[in-house]
Amino acid sequence: MTTERATYIIRAVSYDDPAAGELRAAVTEELGRRYGDRFSEPGSRPPAVAIEAGSVVYTGVAFDADQAVGHVLLRRLGEEIEIKRMYVIPSHRGSGVARSLLAAAEQAARELGAARVILHTGDRQPEAIRLYEREGYTRIPIYPPYTSMTYSTCFEKPLVT
């Protein structure tokens, strides 16, 4: 699936695609800066945020010409499809990349037969929370595996076919 948006393209890629890996490393670094003081050991992450490659059912990368500028993936979490690792590089924030990545992820979830998508974010990501609310996501209770992460904010969005 390839989706054109403004001056960039969203491509479905394999989980181990080099551009996708670089963007996941960047989001991990950014989340470490935002939340690192909440982890017991510097550089550690709660096991809840780990992603097993085998659970990933879609990886999307946004490109501006030949530059990878954004990332999103979907993973199976029990019976649910969850949006994870949504990230846009700082130079492209506010340009519509995130909305387009969400739309591509939602379409991929529909194609996988999902009736809704869920996602988890944290209280130190107000820009993400605003985006999700603006795009029709509704807050839901914190769901496993994030229940011990009391600063979590979780959302759902029903998918209309």
N, C-alpha and C positions, 0 to 999 in steps of 0.2 A: 504494500500500500504506500503510495506517495501522495502527499497533500501539499499543494502550493498555497502559500500565504504571503502576501505582500512581496517582500524581496527575499524570502527564504523558503526552503522546502523541508518538510518533515518526512523522514524516511524511517521505515521499519527496518531495524538492523538486528543482528544476532546479539545476544547478551555480551559476548566476548569481543564485540567490535571495538577496535582501538579508540575511536572517538568517544564511544559510549563509556568505556573504561576511564578515560581521562576526565570526562564530565562527572562521573560518579566519584572519582577521587577528589575533584574540586568541591562537590557538595559535602562530602565527608569532612573535608578540611574546614569548610564554612560552618558546618554544624558543630564541629569540635570547638571552634572559637565561640560560638553562641552558647553552647551548653556544657562545655568541658568542666566547668566548676561543679557541675551536678554529679559527675561520675566519681566513683570511689578512688580511682587511680588515674593520673594524667594520661591522656591518650586512649583510655579504655572507653568502650561503648557498651551500653546495656545489651544483653543478648537479644532483646526484643527487636532491636533495629537491624540485626543482621539479616541478610538476604541470601538464601540458598539459590544458586543459579537454576537448579532444577524446578523451582517453584515459579520462575519467570515465564510468562506466556506472551509478553510483548515488550519490546524495547523500541522507543522512538527517539530519534535525534533530529534536532532542528539545525538546518544549515543556512547560513547567509553566504551565498556564493559557495566557496569551498571551505568556509570556516564553520566548525561545529559550535553552535551557540546555545543549545538547550537540550535537555534530556528528560525523559519520563519512562517509567516502566510499569507494567502490570504484573502482579504475582497472584497466585492462588493462595489464599489464606483460609484453609478449611473449604467451606462451600462458597466463600466470597471471592470476588476479584477486587484487589486492593491497588490503588495508585501509590507508587513509591518513587523516591529519588527524583522528584520534580525539581528541576534546576535550570536557571538561565544565567549565563555569564553576566557579570555586572554591566558591561558596555551595552548590552541589549535589553536590560530590564526596562519595563514600561513601554516596550515597542510592540506588544501583542504576541510575542513568542510564547509566553506561558499560556495564554488563552488558546492558542492554536495547538500547543502540546496537549492541553486538557481535552480539546475537541478530538484530537487524533486518538488519545487513550480511550475516551468514551466510545468512539466508533469501533475501536478494536475490541473493547469489552462487549459491545452489542454483538459483534461478529462471533464472539466466543459464547454467546447465549446468556450473558449476565442480565439480570433484571435491574441491577443497581451496581454502583461502584462505591467503595468506602475508602477513606484515607485518614491518615493520622498526621498531625503536625504539632508544633509546640508553641507555648506562650511567648517565646522570643522570636516569633516569625509573624509579626502583625501584618506584613504585606501579603504573606501567603493566605492568612485568614481572610483578609479583605477580598483577595482574588476569589477564593472558593465561595464566599458568601455572594459576591457579585455574579458568579457564574451558576448560581442556583443550588449550591450545596447547603445542606441543613445539618446543624450540629446534632450529634448523637452521643450517647454515653461512651465513655472510654471503653474500648473493647480489648479482649486479649489479643496479642500478648503485651499490651501497653498499660494494663490496669495498675501496675506498681509505679508507673510514671505519671504522678498526679498532675504534672504541668501539661499534660497532653490535651489536645483539642482534636476531636474526631468528627468526621463529616460523612454524609452519604448523599448520593444523588441517584434518584430513580432514572432509569434509561428508557426513553420512549422509542419504540421501534418505528 
